[in-house]
Amino acid sequence: MTSPHEPTTPEPPPKESAVGEADGHRRGGPAARIARNTASAVLIVLTCILVPIALITVWVHDIALDTDRYVSTMAPLATDPAIQDAAVRRTVEAVDVRVDGREVTSDLAAWMQSQGLPPRAAQAVKGLAPQFDSAVEQSVTKVATRFIHGDKFAAIWTGANRTAHSTVVHALTGQGRGAIGVDEGTVTLDVGTAVEKIKQDLVDAGLSPASHIPDVNKKMVLFQSDQLGKIRKGAHLLDVMGNWILPLTVLIGAAGVLLAHRRRRALARTALGGAFACLLVVIVLVIARRYYLDHLPAQVQSKDAAAAIFDTLLHFLRVSLRTAIVLGVVIALGAYLIGPGRLPRAVRGASERTADSAAGWAYQHQVRTGPVGTWVQAHRRWITVGALLIVALVFALWNHPTALTVLFLVLILLAVLALVALLAAGGRAALHAEHADAPPTDAGG
């Protein structure tokens, strides 16, 4: 009687062992989840902080320190009205044609008086000295304005920026050399070349005293900051980090999302967090611009010119920040729309019903997808994932994308997903029609 039960007598210990192991998993499960969620939260927060830092690094490394891009960035300033006006004023000061109007009119009056001119008329000629000085200054200003607003100045501006780009780099990383110099936080452009050109134009125009203009080394202040020394140290660090910080940021963000218990929400929070961090940097740049322009040092002759320089140098950084904001919002919106909420389900349901209606109408009018639709219906999920990866790869390889680039790629992705939905709906319509046309099976057979 006992033998039948003997095989079962050893089994309670394994059951207890299994229960104990299950209890152990239950005890270790929450701890593991807490650890993963904590690590995920830390990585996501770090990613949100690194996103604007990475964009600034790319700007310093790939814009400010790249000769071709820097020249193309600075070239439009040659035709900026504020820069042209500042250059005209500074060049006129540099030319400084010193003609003693009083001496010239006195000599002219003495000669005319020796020729029989009445003393009163000779005295009137001497009184023309201020008008003579003003006429000379107007002539110089006219020639300088024509030169600065012409193609010659644009060519000189572009050439000077290209040949002296290494010095502009040193404006962020060290001491400067060449046409653009850096000294105690002040970045200047040597206008000596322009002065020589204008000097020759004045001589050609008949103003012979201009030939006595000495060789000058006048400077036009482009930028001034007492914090330039600290900026140099930061720029050097960012330059070193420029080659790897952006992919590292992406990897950290991906790790944070993958470790999260709810990955869709983690993705949305990471995207929104990065967008919010970039928005804060944009606000800081606006405040910094206002503060800088309101506290310009005496060396900067034109506030409008300083604003043009500031805006031009930071243009691509602002574009990158705006692009990151738009991209973050788009990713968060996409993560929300694939979620289980009422609105996402309603949106997806409406799109599926629309696709089914269109496919049904097409099927009735002999417009059919054939085996392609059936295949798309069977592999729809992987096709969608592939489309997302391709769009992401295109964005990653895009040379300096903008917010419009993001919107353009989103429209393409939506068009591809709509096409996939229509093909899949066509496959479902074909399968439904095949099942409807199939003869019923005989239950008695």
C-alpha positions in Angstrom: 0.0 0.0 0.0 2.8 2.3 0.7 4.8 1.5 -2.4 2.6 3.5 -4.7 3.2 6.5 -2.5 6.9 6.1 -2.2 7.8 7.9 -5.5 5.8 10.9 -4.4 7.4 11.2 -0.9 10.6 12.9 -2.2 8.7 15.5 -4.2 7.6 17.9 -1.4 11.2 19.2 -0.9 11.6 20.2 -4.6 8.2 21.9 -4.4 9.3 23.8 -1.3 12.6 24.6 -3.1 10.7 25.9 -6.1 8.5 28.0 -3.9 11.5 29.4 -2.1 13.2 30.2 -5.4 10.0 31.9 -6.6 9.9 33.9 -3.4 13.5 34.8 -3.9 12.8 36.1 -7.3 9.9 38.1 -5.9 12.1 39.5 -3.3 14.9 40.2 -5.8 12.5 41.4 -8.5 11.6 44.8 -7.0 15.2 45.5 -6.1 16.3 44.8 -9.6 13.5 47.0 -11.0 14.5 49.8 -8.7 18.1 49.5 -9.7 17.2 49.5 -13.4 14.8 52.4 -13.0 17.3 54.4 -11.0 20.0 53.8 -13.6 17.6 54.7 -16.4 16.6 57.9 -14.7 20.2 58.9 -14.1 21.1 58.2 -17.8 18.0 60.1 -19.1 18.8 63.1 -16.9 22.4 63.0 -18.1 21.2 62.8 -21.7 19.0 65.8 -21.3 21.9 67.8 -19.9 24.3 66.6 -22.6 22.0 67.4 -25.6 22.6 71.2 -25.6 26.2 70.7 -24.5 26.7 68.4 -27.5 25.2 70.9 -29.9 27.4 73.7 -28.5 30.4 71.3 -28.9 29.5 70.6 -32.6 29.1 74.3 -33.2 32.5 75.1 -31.8 34.2 72.1 -33.5 32.4 72.0 -36.8 31.4 75.7 -37.4 33.7 78.1 -35.5 36.8 76.0 -36.1 36.1 75.1 -39.7 37.6 77.5 -42.2 35.2 77.0 -45.1 32.1 77.1 -43.0 33.4 80.0 -41.0 34.1 82.0 -44.2 30.7 81.2 -45.6 29.2 82.3 -42.3 31.0 85.6 -42.1 30.9 86.5 -45.8 27.4 88.0 -45.8 28.6 90.5 -43.2 30.5 92.3 -45.9 27.1 93.5 -47.3 25.4 94.1 -43.9 24.5 97.8 -43.6 25.6 98.0 -40.0 29.0 96.5 -40.8 29.4 98.7 -43.8 28.6 101.9 -41.9 31.0 101.0 -39.1 33.7 100.1 -41.7 33.2 103.5 -43.5 33.5 105.4 -40.3 36.5 103.5 -39.1 38.2 103.6 -42.5 37.7 107.4 -42.8 39.3 107.8 -39.4 42.2 105.6 -40.5 42.7 107.5 -43.8 42.7 110.8 -41.9 43.7 113.0 -44.8 45.3 115.9 -43.1 45.0 119.0 -45.3 45.4 122.3 -43.5 42.5 124.3 -44.9 43.6 127.5 -43.3 47.1 127.2 -44.8 45.7 126.4 -48.2 43.2 129.3 -48.2 45.8 131.7 -46.9 48.3 130.9 -49.6 45.5 131.1 -52.2 44.4 134.6 -50.8 47.9 135.9 -50.8 48.4 134.8 -54.4 45.1 136.3 -55.5 45.9 139.5 -53.6 49.3 139.7 -55.4 47.3 139.5 -58.6 45.3 142.6 -57.7 42.5 141.1 -55.6 41.1 143.6 -53.1 42.0 142.9 -49.4 38.4 142.4 -48.5 37.9 139.7 -51.1 41.2 138.0 -50.0 39.9 138.0 -46.5 36.7 136.3 -47.7 38.9 133.6 -49.4 40.7 133.0 -46.1 37.3 132.5 -44.4 36.6 129.5 -46.7 39.0 127.3 -44.7 36.3 125.4 -42.7 34.3 124.7 -45.9 37.5 123.5 -47.6 38.2 121.0 -44.7 34.5 119.8 -44.9 34.8 119.3 -48.6 37.9 117.2 -48.2 36.2 115.1 -45.5 33.1 114.6 -47.7 35.3 113.5 -50.6 37.1 111.0 -48.4 33.8 109.7 -47.0 32.3 109.5 -50.5 35.2 107.5 -51.8 35.3 105.2 -48.7 31.5 104.6 -49.0 31.8 103.7 -52.6 34.6 101.4 -51.9 33.0 99.7 -48.8 29.7 99.2 -50.6 31.4 97.8 -53.7 32.6 94.3 -54.7 36.2 95.1 -53.7 35.5 95.3 -50.0 33.5 92.1 -50.1 36.5 90.3 -51.7 38.9 91.8 -49.2 36.5 90.9 -46.3 36.2 87.3 -47.5 39.9 86.9 -48.2 40.9 88.4 -44.9 38.6 86.1 -43.0 39.9 83.0 -44.9 43.6 83.8 -44.5 43.2 84.8 -40.9 40.9 82.0 -39.8 43.6 80.4 -37.7 43.6 83.7 -35.7 39.8 83.6 -35.3 40.3 80.1 -33.9 42.7 81.5 -31.5 40.1 84.0 -30.5 38.5 80.9 -28.8 41.6 78.9 -28.0 44.5 81.2 -27.7 46.4 84.3 -28.9 45.7 85.6 -32.4 47.8 86.5 -35.4 47.3 88.1 -38.8 44.5 90.4 -40.0 42.3 89.4 -37.2 43.9 89.8 -33.8 43.1 89.0 -30.2 44.4 91.0 -27.3 43.1 91.1 -23.8 39.6 89.9 -24.7 39.3 92.2 -27.8 39.0 90.7 -31.3 39.9 93.2 -34.0 40.1 93.3 -37.8 43.0 95.2 -39.5 41.5 97.6 -42.0 44.9 98.6 -43.4 44.3 96.9 -46.7 41.1 98.8 -47.2 42.9 102.0 -46.4 45.5 101.4 -49.0 42.8 100.8 -51.6 40.9 104.0 -50.7 44.2 106.0 -50.6 44.9 105.1 -54.2 41.3 105.9 -55.2 41.6 109.3 -53.6 44.8 110.0 -55.5 43.1 108.9 -58.8 40.2 111.2 -58.0 42.6 114.2 -57.9 43.1 114.6 -54.2 46.9 114.6 -54.4 47.4 115.2 -50.6 46.1 111.6 -50.1 49.4 110.3 -51.5 51.1 111.5 -48.2 48.9 109.3 -46.0 51.3 107.2 -44.0 51.1 103.4 -43.7 48.5 102.7 -41.1 47.7 99.7 -38.9 44.2 100.7 -37.8 42.0 98.2 -36.1 38.2 97.7 -36.3 36.9 96.0 -33.1 34.7 93.0 -33.9 34.2 91.5 -30.4 35.2 92.3 -26.9 34.7 90.3 -23.7 36.5 90.2 -20.4 35.7 86.5 -20.1 37.4 85.6 -23.3 40.2 83.8 -21.4 37.7 81.5 -19.8 35.9 81.0 -23.1 39.2 79.9 -24.6 39.7 77.2 -22.0 36.1 76.0 -22.5 36.5 76.1 -26.3 39.6 74.0 -26.2 37.9 71.4 -24.1 34.9 71.4 -26.3 37.1 71.1 -29.4 38.7 68.0 -27.9 35.3 66.5 -27.1 33.8 67.4 -30.4 34.5 64.1 -32.2 32.7 61.8 -29.7 30.3 63.7 -27.4 27.4 63.6 -29.8 27.4 59.8 -30.5 28.1 59.3 -26.8 25.0 61.4 -25.9 22.9 59.2 -28.3 24.2 56.0 -26.7 23.6 57.2 -23.2 20.0 58.2 -24.1 19.4 54.8 -25.8 20.8 53.0 -22.8 18.5 55.0 -20.5 15.4 54.2 -22.6 16.3 50.5 -22.9 16.8 50.1 -19.1 13.5 51.8 -18.3 10.5 49.6 -17.3 8.2 51.6 -19.6 10.4 52.4 -22.6 7.8 54.3 -24.6 7.3 56.8 -21.7 11.1 56.9 -21.2 11.6 57.8 -24.8 9.0 60.6 -24.7 10.5 62.0 -21.4 14.0 61.9 -22.8 13.0 63.7 -26.0 11.0 66.3 -24.1 13.8 66.7 -21.5 16.4 67.3 -24.2 14.1 69.8 -26.0 13.4 71.7 -22.8 17.2 71.9 -22.0 17.8 73.3 -25.5 15.0 75.8 -25.0 16.7 77.0 -21.8 19.9 77.5 -23.7 18.0 79.5 -26.3 16.6 81.7 -23.6 20.1 82.1 -22.1 21.4 83.2 -25.5 18.7 85.8 -25.8 19.5 87.2 -22.4 23.3 87.1 -23.1 22.8 89.0 -26.3 20.8 91.7 -24.6 23.3 92.0 -21.8 26.3 92.1 -24.1 24.8 94.8 -26.3 23.7 96.8 -23.3 27.2 96.7 -21.8 29.4 97.3 -24.9 32.8 98.6 -24.1 34.2 101.8 -25.5 36.3 99.9 -28.0 33.2 98.8 -30.0 32.2 101.7 -32.2 28.9 100.4 -33.5 26.2 98.6 -31.5 24.4 97.5 -34.7 27.7 96.1 -36.1 28.3 94.3 -32.8 24.8 92.8 -33.0 25.3 91.7 -36.5 28.6 89.9 -35.6 27.0 88.3 -32.6 24.0 87.1 -34.5 26.0 85.8 -37.4 28.5 83.8 -35.3 25.7 82.2 -33.3 23.4 81.6 -36.3 24.1 77.9 -36.7 24.1 77.2 -33.0 20.6 78.7 -32.8 19.5 76.7 -35.8 20.8 73.5 -34.1 19.0 74.3 -30.9 15.7 74.9 -32.7 16.2 71.7 -34.6 16.7 69.8 -31.4 13.6 71.3 -29.9 11.5 70.4 -32.9 13.0 66.9 -33.1 12.3 66.3 -29.4 8.7 67.4 -29.7 8.2 65.2 -32.8 9.7 62.1 -31.1 7.6 62.7 -27.9 4.5 63.1 -30.0 5.3 59.9 -31.9 5.9 58.0 -28.7 2.5 59.2 -27.4 0.6 58.3 -30.5 1.8 54.7 -30.4 0.7 54.4 -26.8 -2.4 52.9 -25.2 -4.2 56.2 -24.5 -7.7 56.9 -25.6 -6.7 59.6 -28.1 -3.9 57.5 -29.7 -6.2 54.6 -30.1 -8.8 56.8 -31.7 -6.3 58.2 -34.1 -4.9 54.8 -35.0 -8.4 53.4 -35.4 -9.5 56.3 -37.6 -6.5 55.8 -39.8 -7.1 52.1 -40.1 -10.8 52.5 -40.9 -9.9 55.1 -43.6 -7.3 52.7 -45.1 -9.8 49.8 -45.0 -12.4 52.0 -46.7 -10.0 53.1 -49.4 -8.8 49.5 -50.0 -12.3 48.2 -50.1 -13.4 50.8 -52.7 -10.3 50.0 -54.7 -10.9 46.3 -54.6 -14.4 46.7 -55.8 -13.1 48.8 -58.8 -10.5 46.1 -59.7 -7.6 48.0 -58.2 -5.8 45.4 -56.2 -2.5 45.0 -54.5 -2.1 41.3 -55.2 0.6 39.4 -53.3 2.4 42.7 -52.4 -0.5 43.7 -50.2 -0.6 40.3 -48.5 3.1 40.4 -47.9 3.0 43.9 -46.5 0.1 42.9 -44.2 2.2 40.0 -42.9 5.4 42.0 -42.4 3.9 45.4 -41.6 5.6 45.8 -38.2 9.1 45.2 -39.6 8.5 47.4 -42.5 7.5 50.2 -40.2 10.5 49.7 -38.0 12.7 49.7 -41.2 11.2 53.0 -42.4 11.8 54.6 -39.0 15.5 53.4 -39.0 16.0 54.7 -42.6 14.6 58.1 -41.7 16.7 58.2 -38.5 19.8 57.3 -40.6 19.0 60.0 -43.2 18.7 62.6 -40.4 21.9 61.5 -38.8 23.8 61.8 -42.1 22.2 65.1 -43.1 24.7 67.9 -43.2 23.6 70.4 -40.5 19.9 69.6 -40.5 17.3 72.3 -39.5 13.8 72.3 -38.1 12.5 72.3 -41.7 14.6 69.2 -42.3 12.9 67.4 -39.4 9.4 68.4 -40.6 10.4 67.3 -44.2 11.5 63.9 -43.0 8.4 63.5 -40.8 6.2 64.2 -43.8 8.1 61.6 -45.8 7.7 59.1 -43.0 4.0 59.8 -42.7 3.6 59.3 -46.4 5.5 56.0 -46.3 3.4 54.8 -43.3 0.2 55.8 -45.2 1.3 53.8 -48.2 2.1 50.8 -46.0 -1.3 51.1 -44.3 -3.0 51.2 -47.7 -1.1 48.2 -49.0 -1.8 46.3 -45.8 -5.5 47.2 -46.1 -5.5 46.0 -49.7 -4.0 42.7 -48.5 -6.7 42.4 -45.8 -9.4 43.1 -48.4 -8.0 40.4 -50.7 -7.9 37.9 -47.9 -11.4 38.8 -46.8 -12.7 38.4 -50.4 -11.0 35.0 -50.7 -12.6 33.8 -47.5 -16.0 35.1 -48.6 -15.7 33.4 -52.0 -14.5 30.0 -50.6 -17.2 27.3 -50.6 -18.5 26.2 -47.2 -17.1 22.9 -45.9 -19.4 20.0 -45.5 -19.5 19.1 -41.8 -20.9 15.7 -42.6 -18.2 14.9 -45.0 
